[in-house]
Amino acid sequence: VLEAYPCVELVDGTSMLANRPDILCGSLKHSVMEGVGGLCMALYIVGIPAGFLAIYLYGKKFQLLGFGNYHERFQFVYLRYQDRYKWWEVNLFVRRLIFCCISVGIQS
């Protein structure tokens, strides 16, 4: 996903992607690649934890967390946490997200 971003400037002043020399930086194809890459990163970074949170909150709302089919399918999301530590994963996620944003910002 991150391959869409690094551009290399040539001697004649044109710039192209480092990993795909056939695509000029700033072209429509490059912009589409950046957009799709950004969308995929956002879905991956936010979507997976949000999905796990939705599974947990749905099970808690309808009191399904310890029962039957729901428990068998989704226990991996919530079973390892005690009640007082259930939001610890959110804390870890936010720290990882901040670290990733800083590291990507430094490389840019």
Buried (B, 14 or more C-beta within 10 A) or exposed (E): EEEBBEBEEEEEEEEBBEEEEEBBBEEEBBEEBBEEBEEEBEEEBEEEBEEBBEBBEEBEEEEBBEEEEBBEEBEEBBEEEEEEEEEEBEEEBEEEEEEEEEEEEEEE
